[in-house]
Amino acid sequence: MSYQYVILDLDDTLLDFKRGEAEGLSRVLKNHGVADDELSHVVSIYHQVNRTVWTEIEQGSDRKVLLNQRFTRLFKQLGRPVDDLLGLQIESDYRAYLNNNFAVIEGSKQLLERLSAKNLTLIAGTNGSQETQENRLKHTQLGQYFDSVFISEAVGYAKPSEKFYQPIFKHYPKMDHNNAIMIGDSLNSDIAGAHNSAIDSIWFNPSGMKNTSLVKPKFVAKTYNDILSILV
């Protein structure tokens, strides 16, 4: 099948979100009283809270409200409740670290160069904060390869909602369910979103995780070379 429109997720597909997340979390938690010897435990609980928050967002709940509450929820679980104002300040501090995470996955620039050289229309389709994602695309210089960028905060809906993809189809009248494909690392967000919009998908799975879900991608790629072999 020949694909012309390639929608690419950003975090942990092209940008190394986990690296920036780990560094930012460590700094912000230490700044707010978490000791070194309890840091790994607190980070583990944060990830549980964050997964719950993003599940609620992906199901249509208010993104801004939930993100502003996630550190309030975390400290409540730790038995150290903070008020909403302090929770909001911690979120703001953490967001500042994320905004300046310019780490990329090795080979991502070369992947985009190769795809762009084949005259494919490259579209960034990502959940997240508009300021954060635009800043990272600018400073990593990956933004130059994309014809357009769709960010959930600006769209008003997050993947896997079909409504996230509707503005993309509207922006590209010639894009259809046969010539478009989604690439991303998340089964629940990227691959489920592609399924909901009836387009093919490539699950970027460099760690070789087993898929025990009901979400089935069209293709699985462990490396960027695998992606290239599928598309070009």
Disulfide bonds with the S-S distance in Angstrom:
none
